[in-house]
Amino acid sequence: MLTISSASILNLIVDLIWLKCPSNQKTNIEARWLGSMKIFYYRRRDAQPNFGDELNTWLWPQLRPDFFDDEEFTQFIGTGTLLNHRLAERTATAKRLIIFSSGAGYEQPLSTIPAHWHIVCVRGPLSASRLRLPREKAITDGGILVRRCFTPASNKTVSYGFMPHIHHANFAGVTWKRLCEEIGIGYIDPRWPIEQVLGAIGRTEVLLAEAMHGAIVADALRTAWIPVVTSPRILSFKWQDWCASINVPYRPWRLLPLSDYPTYVRGLRSSLQAGWLRTKWGQQTLSHQPMKFLHPSTADSLKGLITQGRPVLSTDATLERLTTQLESRLSSIKK
C-alpha cells in the first residue's frame, strides 16, 4: 500500500494553490516569502521549556534584529539536534529552510537532503560526515554566540554547579537540587528562564554538565566544565560532535542514576540497546537498564567527581576563531 506523509500532502496542496495563483499575485507572495523568516526549534511534548531549545528565541533576534517574524515560508533552524528524517514533517509549511549550526544524532539519519534546505553550517564534523557534507560546513554549535550578547559577573561566587539533562530535571529535579544543597554545590535547572541560567553559569567556576548546552554556554562564558552522564538518555554522538569542533576530548564521568528515574528500555532514542556503559575510573562494564541506587550513593559519586574530576575548557584562540566564523556565516544569510 502506498503511504504519503502529512508533510508531502501539505506541500502538494501548497504547490497546487501556487499553480492556480495569477502571476501578479505570485510576485507579491514571493516578495513576502523572501522578506520573512521564522525561528523553528524543538518543543517538548510536555511543554516544559528546555534551555538548549529556548535559547533560540533569546539569541538569534539579538544577533539579527528585525530579521525574524512569524511567517513560516522560510524557517531558520538554529541550536538543536534536529537534522534527521522528521525535520521535513515538522517544517512542512516551509518553502525554504536555513540550517545554521544545528546537529545530527537523534531519530533516523537523512537519506537525502531536500532541495529547499540551505545548509549554512552544522555543529561539528560528525554531523557533516553523517549528512555527507564538505568538512568546511562544520564549524561549531551556535550557542557559543551568547558571549556576544551576555556578559557574566566578573567574580565567580560558586565553586561547582550541576546542570542535569532536561529529562532528568523533569523526573528528579527536586532530588538533584536537594543533593546539591547537601554537598554544598549549586544547582542549575534547564527549565529556568534563559538569563537566569546564563547568570548562574557565569557565576560558577566549574559546571558539572549533563545538559550539553549548559557545557556549550559555560565554555563560551569561560566557565570550566566536566561532562556528566547519569543514564543512557544522554546521546554521546552529539557531545562528541561538538567536542570535536572545539578540539576537546569527550570524557564523561558517569554518575549513579537516581531511584526517581523511570525505566529506560521503552522509548529510548539515544541508544540502540537498553544496556549502557558505566565507567568507573578506567573500568568499563556493560549494565542493563539502570538499577535503583540509593540517593546517598549518588551523592558520594558527585563528591568523587568534584575531588577527582578534571575540568576542561577550549582555548581562547579556538573560541574566538569559531565565534568569528559563525558571525561571518550568520551575516551572510539574506532574506
N, C-alpha and C positions, 0 to 999 in steps of 0.2 A: 504493500500500500504506500502511495506517495504521501509524504508528510511535508508540510510547509510551515516554517516558523512564523510566529506573530510578527517578527521584525520584517520578514520578507513580504508578508501580506500588507503591512503598513506602508512599506516603501513602494509596493506595486500601486497602491491606492494613490499615494502622493504623485507617482510618475504619470498615472492616468489623468489626474487633475491637471498636471503640468502640460500634458499634450493638448488638452482641451482649452487651455488658457490662451487668450489673444496675445499677440506678440508685444503690443504696447504695455499690457499688464505684466508680462514676463520681465520686461526691463525694470519696472518698478519693484517687482518681487526680488529680482537678482540683486538690486542695489540694497534692498533691505537685508538679504542674506549676508552680503559682504560687509555690511555695517553693524552686524550684531554677533555676539558670541556669549554663550552661557557656560559657566563652570559646571562640569559634571564631576561628582565624587561619590564614593561608596557610602550608602546609608544602610545601617544595620536594620534588620527586620524588627528588632525590639525597640527601635527608635532611640536607643541610647547614643549620645554623642561620643565620638572617639577622636582623640587628639590628632592622630595622623591624618584622618579624613577631614575633620572640621578645619584643619589648618588651611585647606584650600580656600575657604571663604574669607579667611583673615589675611592671607598672604598675597594672593595674586592681585586683588584690587588695589593694594598698596603699591605694588611694583608696576602695575599698568593701570593707572587711574583712568576712568572713563572708557575703559576697553571692554568691559563686560556688562551684560544685561540678561534678561530672562528669555530672549529669543533662542529657540532650540535648533535652528537650521545649521548653525555652526557651534560645535561644542568643544570645550577646552578640557583635556584630561591631564591633570597635574599629578600631585602626590597620591600614591596608592599602588597596590599590586593588582592592576586592572587589565593588563594586556593578555586576555585569554578569549576563549570562544564565546563567552557570554557578553562581552562588551558590545558587540553589534546589536544584540537584542536590547540591552539596557539603554542604548542610544539610538533607537530605531527611527526617531523623528529627525535625526541629523542628516544633512546632506554633505557635511564636511566635519571631520574630526581633526583636532590639533592635539597631537600627543607630545607632552613636554615633561620629561624626566620620570615618567611612570615606569613601573616594573612588571615583569612576568613572574609567574610562580604558581598561583592558585589555579584551580579548575583545569580544563583541558587546554593544551597549547594550540595556538592558531595554526591551521594547515596552510592558509594563505592570508596575506594582509589585504583587506578590502581597498579598492582603488580610491575611495574617498577619504582614506586616512592619510594625514600628513604627519609623519613622524619626525619631529624636530630633534629629539634626543631621548634616550632612555636612561634608566637608573644606573646600570652598570654593564660590564662585559658579558655576564651570564645572560642577562635579558637580551642583549644584542645578538648573542650566539643562538639563543632559543628562537628568536624571530628571524634569524638569518639576515641580519643587518650588518652593514660595514662597521668595523670596530670604532670608527670615529663618531658613530651615533651614540656611543656610550660615554656619558660624562659622569653624572652622579645624581643623587636624589635632590630634587628642587627644594626640599625642606631646609637645606643649608642657607638658603637666601633669607632666612629670618634674621640673619646677622646684619642685613641691610635695613631692617625695619624695627629691630628691638635692641635696646641697649641694656644689658644686665647690670645688676647692682655692682658697684666697684669692690665691695667686700663679700667674701664667701662666709656666710654665717652658719652653714650646716655642713658638717663633715661628710656624711653619707646620706644618700636618699635612695629609696626604692620605688620604681615605677613598674607596675605589673602590666601584662597584656590586658587589653580591654575585656577579653573573655573571662579572665581570672579575676579582674576587678569586679565584674558583674556577679560572679558566684561567691567571691571570697574577699571583697574589698574591706569589709568590716574587720575580718580576721587579720588580713595583712596589715591594716592600719594599727590594730592593737599590738601585733607582733613587733612592728617597727617602733612603736612607743615603748614597748617593754625593753628592747635592746638599745634604745636611745638614738635611733636614726629617723630621718624624715620620711614621710610617705607622700607620694605624688600620684594622684588619681588621674588616669587618662580621660575621665569623663568631666573633669573640671573645665571651666572656660579657658580659652586659649591663653590669654595673658596671665591667668593665674598659674598655669603650667609653666609658661615661659619664665615667670618670675621665680618660681620655686626651683626650676633647673638652674637658673642663673645664680641663685644663692648657694648652690650646692657645690662642694669640692669634688665629690666622686658620686656619679649616678650609677646605681645597680639597675640596669635597664633590661626589662623583658619586652617592653614596648619599643619597637625598633625606631619609631620616630622620636621617642624620648632620647635615644642614643644619638640620632642624627642631629637633633637640635642641641643636645649637650655638646657635641663636637663643634658645631657652629658657634656656640657661645663660649667655647674654650673651657667647658666643664669636662674633666676626665670621666670615663665611663668603663663599666665592665658588663659585658653581655651575660644575661641570666636566662636559664630555661627551667621551668617547673613542670612542664608537661609536653606531650608530643604535639600539642596545638601549635607550638612555635615552628614556623617554617624556616628551616636553615637556608634554603635556596636564596630567599630574598636578603637575608643577612649577609650571606657570602657574596652576593651580587654587589650590595652596597659597600661592604668592607673592601672588596677588590678595587672598587672605584677610588677609594681614599688610601689605598696601599697599606691597609691594616689587616692582619690576620684575624679570622673569626674563631675565637677560642672561648666558647661559652662555659660558664660554671652552671652545673646542673644541681638545683636545689630540690629537696624532698617536696613532693606535692602536698597540698593540704587536704584534710578529710572533707572539706567543703566542696571539692571539685567533683563534677559529675563523671560518669563512666565515659571513656573516650572511644570505645570501639564502634559507636554509632555516629554517623555524620562527621567523620574526621576528614577534613580537607587537606591537612598539612602533612599527611604521611600515608604511604601505601599499605601500611600494616599497623596492627594495633600495638605492636611492640615498639619500644623506643630505647635509645641508648642512654644509660645513666652513667656518667663519667664520675669517677671518684679519684681525682688527682693521679692520673696515669693509668688507671684501670678502667676498662670498658666492659660492661656486662649488659646483655640484652634482657630486659624485663618486659613482661607483657603488661596489660593495662595497669595504670598506676594503682599501687596498693594504698590502703588507708593508713597514713602515718600520723602519729600524734603531733600536735602543734609544737610542743617543746623540741622535738627533733628538727623541725623546720627552723625554729629559732636558733638552734645550735649550728645548723648548716649556714644560716645567714651570718652568724658570728664568725664562723670559719672563713667565709668569703671575705669578710671585712679585714681579718687579720692576715690572710694568705693571698688574696686576690691581687692581681697586677693591673691597675688602671691603664687604659690606653687612650691615645689622642692622636689624631692626624697632625702632620707638621703644619706650621703656619703657612709655609710656602705652598703646600699642596692645597690647603683650604682656599687660599687666595686665588690660586690658578683655576681651580674648579669653579669658584664663585664668578670669576671674570668670564669664563667660558659660558656658564649658564646665562649670565646677564647679556652677553653678546647674542646668544641664540634667542633669548626671550625678546630682545629688542628687534630682532629680525622678523618677528611674526607680524604680518599685516592682516588687517580685517578684510 
